[in-house]
Amino acid sequence: MKRVVCGILICIQMIFFLTLPCRVLADSPTDPGELYAKSACLLDGDSGRVLWGKEENAALPMASTTKIMTCILALENGKGEDIVTASENAAGQPKVHLGVREGQRFLLEDLLFSLMLESHNDAAVMIAEHIGGSVEGFAGMMNDRAAEIGCEDTHFVTPNGLDKEDSGGAHHTTAADLAKIMRYCVKESSEAERFIAITQTPSHSFSDLDGKQSYDCTNHNALLTMMDGVVSGKTGFTAKAGYCYICAVESEGRLFIVSLLACGWPNNKGYKWKDTKQILSYAKNAYAYRNVLEEPVTASLPVEGAVYPWGQSSAVMNTDITESRDGARELTLLLREDEHVEVKTDMPELLTAPVQAGEEVGRVTYTLYGEVCAEYPLVCTTDMAAVDLPWVMEQVLQIFLLRDPRATA
């Protein structure tokens, strides 16, 4: 009986150890898993590379996440002390709104907090009319900037994200484009620091310039209190768009940007927080910076018509990789463990003398999924003179000058 029990235990242990490698692989996912969002994107905030996506190029409405573009354009083209007057159009905007009255005056700075903390639709229109002259003019500025950023399928019609169409189509973006816009806001724009400061502010109080009405704004980006490292974020909702969200989060020197579109409808307001945390958990566990710069690439090339060093049977030259143009000697990329960079050397089969040390003769290219990450020059490390008439005359002259005079006696 004891032998039978021991045999069973040994079999169980063997099965456990044999299945252990499979379990380890299962714990190393290549995606975040199932999400509520119809469309999602995880972007490397430093390089701009899409790390992962779920229908990230699908064109969808984005609701009030639109306002990150409204805010950054206002910061770049206006001043905080600008006086902004409410028009009839602005005063007629639907909730969520500040509730301004036509003719009320505000500082642009205060309206930016109203825009980003409470997502007020009338504040967005006031800002748009002040910066762009009209909502239509401001939408043109938004679309121009989206094109400059590299957005591939984004069209702005409104500054607040309310669903609307014009001759260019419906107000929409993609999860990938929205992530690019957030990257611009927090990293590339000259006003990134101010943008971050506004979107991180817990609350803000202000009054209109006539002192007749006071207002209090509270930040609705709940992720700020859910985890450390949140740089910025903006929520959004319309009946057509559903719940949307965009955020930027720092973790151990990495900047991750997460965008979600169509992430549930009422009463599922919390889906966006679950999806965001799930994607960020995957990102933090799966991606790390690696130096992919290989050891210096060395090559030998025959040199046609070159002066051969004594004892050398063929004319050759050595090439070596030098430091990059900006002086960096490392190429660090945010990669999963299973991702690898391809290194390609491009150089001719034959060189023609003369060649000089430091002369560029080829390139070393590092690519990831077909996209060029970096290029470095291949340069000569030695001089190789040409066998030409001046060289021949010099050799003849040296022979005569070095001849022993007693040889002719």
N, C-alpha and C positions, 0 to 999 in steps of 0.2 A: 504493500500500500504506500509506504514511504517513497519507494522508487517511482511509483506512478505519479505521486504529487510532485516530486522533484523534477520529473520529466516534463510535467505540465508547466511548472514554473520556468524551466529552462526554455521551453518553446515560446512562452509569453515574452521572456526577455529578448529572445532572438527576433521575434516579430517586431518588438519595440525598436530595437537598434536598426533593423533593416528598414523600417519606415521613417526613421529619424531624419535622414537627408531630405525626404519629401516634405516633411513638416517644416524644415528650415527654409526650403524654397518657397513654400506657401506663405511664410511670414515675410517674404521679400516682394511685395506687390509692385507692379509696374503701372498701377493706376489707383486712384482713391477709392474705387469701388462704386456701388450704386449711389446715385444722387437723386434728389427731388427735382433739381433744376433741369429744364429742357436743354439749356445751353450753358456751358461753363468753360472757363479758361484759367490756367495757371501759367503765369508769365514770370520769367527771370527779370527782375527789375533792373539789374545791372546791365545785362547784354541786350535785353528786349526779346530774347528767344522764348517762343512758346514751349513750355516744358511738357504740358499735357492739356488736352482739350476734349470736350464733349460737344459735338456740333458747334464748335467755337466760331465757325464762319457762317452760321445761319443768321439771316437778317431778321431782327426782332425789335419791337419797341422796347425802350429802356427806361421809361418813366423819369423820375427825378434824379437818377444817376446822371442825367443830362447836365445837371447843375454844376458838376465839376468843371465842365468846359466853360460855362457861364462865369464861374468864379475866377478861373485863371485868366480869361480874357479881360475881365474887369480889373484885375490886379495889374495886368501888363499894360493896359491902355488908360487907366484912370488913376486918380489919387484918392487916398482915404478921406481927405478933407473936402472932396468935391461935394457940392450941394445938388441933390437929386430931387426933382419935383414930381409928384404923382400925377399921371395923366388920367383921363377918364377911362382909357383902356386898362391901365394898371389897376385902378380902383375897382374894376368890374371883374377881376379874375376870381375863379372859384376857389373854394377851400382845397387844400390847406392854404390859408392866407394870413397876412399880417393884419388885414382889415383897414388898409389906408383909405383916405378920402382924397378926392381930386383936389389938387393944390397943396397938399401937405408936403413939407420939405424935410429931407433927412440927409445925414452924412452917408456917403457911399460906404464907408467903413462899417457903419452900423447895419446897413442893408446886406452886406456880405455875411455877417453873422446870422441875420434873419434867413438868408438864402441857404446856408450850409448847415446850420444847427436845427432849425425848425422846418426847412424846406418850403418856405412861403412862396407861393406862385406869383403874388403881386410884387414881391421884392424882385423876383427874377425879371419881370417885365419892366419895372422901373430901371433896373440896371441896364437891360438891353437897350431901352430907348435912350438912356443917357450916353452909353458908350457907342452905340451903332446908329443913333439918329432915329431909328425905328426898329421894331421887332424884325422886320424883313432884312434891314441892313445888318443887324447884329447876327441873324442867322447866316447871312453870307460870310461874315467874319468867322463864324463857327465852322462852316464848311471849308473855308480856305485853310484854317488852322488844322482841321482834321486831315486834309490832304497833305499838308506839310509834315505832319506827324507820321504819316504812312498808313493811315486808315484806308482799307480797301473796299469797304461797303458800309459807309456811314452817311446819313443825310439828316441834317438838323433843320427843323421847321420852327420850333418853339424854343425859348430859352429856359423853360421850366419843365419840359418833358411831357406836357399834356399832348395827347394824341391828336395829330393834325396832318393834313397833306397839302402840298403845293404842286406847282408844275414839275418839280424835281422828284416827286414821289412822297411816300409817307415818312414821317419822323421815325428813324430807326438806326440801329447800329448792329454790331456783332459782339459777342463776348470777347473775341480777340482784339477788335478795335477799341472797345471800351477799356480793356486792360492797357493798351498802348496809350490811350489818353491819360489814364491815371499815372502811368510811368512818366509821361511828360510833365504832369502837374507836380509830382513830388521829386523829380530828379533833373529834368532837362530845362524847365522854364527858369528864367531869371528871377521869377517871383515864387519859386518852389518853397522857400523857407517861410514866407508869409502865408502861403496856401496851407502848409502843414500846421502852422500856428493857429489859424482860424479853425480848421477842422478838428483840432485836438482840444479846443476850448470847451470846458464842461458847460458853461452858461455865460450869458451876456445880457446886460440890461442897458437900455438907452431910451431916449425920448426924441420926439420930433423937434425940429429946430425952433418951433414956436413955444415949446414947453407945455403943450396942451394935452399930450398923451404920452404915457410911459409904457414900455414894452419889456417883457422878459423872455429870453430864449434859452432853451435847454437842448443839449446835444442828444440826438436820437440814435447815434451810432453806438449801440450797446456793446459792440466788440471791444471798445476802449476799456471797458471794465471787466471783460471776460478773460482777457489774456494780456501778457506783456508784449511789448514791441510793436503795438499797433501805431502805424505812422499816420494813416488817414483812412477815411471811409465815407461812403454816402449810400443811403438807402433810397428806395423808390417804389412807387406802386401806382398803377392805374388799372382799371377794369380790363383793359386790353393787354397790358404788359404783364400783369401779375406782379408778384414781389420780385424786386431786383436789388442787387447789391454789388458794390465795388469797394475793394480795400487794398491797402498796401501794408505789409507787416515785415518787420526786421527780425531775424533770428540768427545769432551767431555769425554775424558778418554777411548774411545773405538777405536780399530784399525780394520778397515774394509778393506778387500782385494776383489777386483772385477776383474774378468777375462772374456774376451769376445773372442769368436772364430767365424769366418765366419760372421762377422758383416757388411755385404754389400760388394759390388764391385763398381768400378768406374761407375758413378760419385757420389757415396754416401759416400764420405770420412768422412762426419760429423756424420754418424750414430753412430759411437762408442762413441762420446762425449755425444750424447743424451741418449743412453742406460746407459752409466756409471752414468750420473747425475740422471737418473731415479732410478737406483738401489740404489745409495747412499742416495737419498731422502727417499726411502722406509726404508732402513736400519736405518737411523738416527731417523725416526719417530716410527719404530716398535720395536726396540731392546733397552733394558736398563739392567743395572746390578741389580740383586736381590740377597740378601743373602738368600739362601735356607736351611741353616743349622737350623734344628728344635731345639726346646728345648731339653735338655738332655734326652735321652731315658732311662727310668727306668724300670727294670723288677725284678720280684721275682722268685726265683727258689728253689725248695726243694733240700735239701742236705742229701743224704743218709748216715747214720752212723755218724751223727754230734752230738755234745754236744748241747742240747737244753738250751737256756737261760731260767731262772726261769719264769714261767708263760706263756711260749710260747707253743702253742699246736702243732706246727709243725716246723720243721727245715726249715728255709728260708734264702736266702741271697739276697742282693740287688746288682744290676749291674747298671752302669751309663756310659754314653758316656764321654770320655775324649777328650782333645784337640788332633788335628791331629799330626802326626809324626813330622811335621815341625813347630809345635807350634802354627799354625793358629787356631783361634776360629771362623772364618767365612768361608763360602763356597759361593762365589759370582760367578754367572754365567750370561752370556749375553743371555737374554731370551725375547721372545715375551710375551705379557700379557696372551695369551692363552696357553702358554707352562708351564708344571708342572713337577717337579722332583719326581720320585717314591722313597720312602724310604722303605728299607727292612731290618728287623732284623733277623739275623741268630744266634741261640743259642740252646743248648741242652735242653731237657725236664727235665733232672735230673743231679745233680752233686753228686760226691762222696767225702766225707770228707777224709782228711782235705783240706780246701781251705784257701787261704791267700789273704789279701787285696792287690790289685794291680795285681792279677792274671787275665790274659785275658781268657775269657770264650766264647766269641762270637764276631760278627762283625755287624756293621750297614753300609749298602751300599746305596749310592745315585746314581740313574741311570736316564738317559734321553734318550728316544728312544732306550732303551736296552743297551746303552753304559754307562760304569761305570764312574761317575764323581769323586767320592771320596769314601774311605772306612775308617771307624773309629773303634777302638776296644771297646768292652764291657768288663769292668773289675770289679772284686769284690771290694766292698767298706768295707767289714768287714772280720775278721778272723773267721773261723768256725773249731774248733778242732774236732778230730775224737774220737769216743768212742772205744778206744783200750785198751790193757792190761796195758800199762804205765799209762793211764788216770785213769783206775779203781783202780790200786794200790795206786795212789796218793789220790784218794777219800777215800779209806779205811784208809790210814795213817792219813789223816786229821780228820776222824771220831774218831780214837783212841786218837789222840793228843788233840782233843777238848773236850773229855769226862770229865765230872765232877767227880773227884776222890771220892767225898762223895756219889756218886751214888752206889758204891760197898761196902760201910761201913755197 
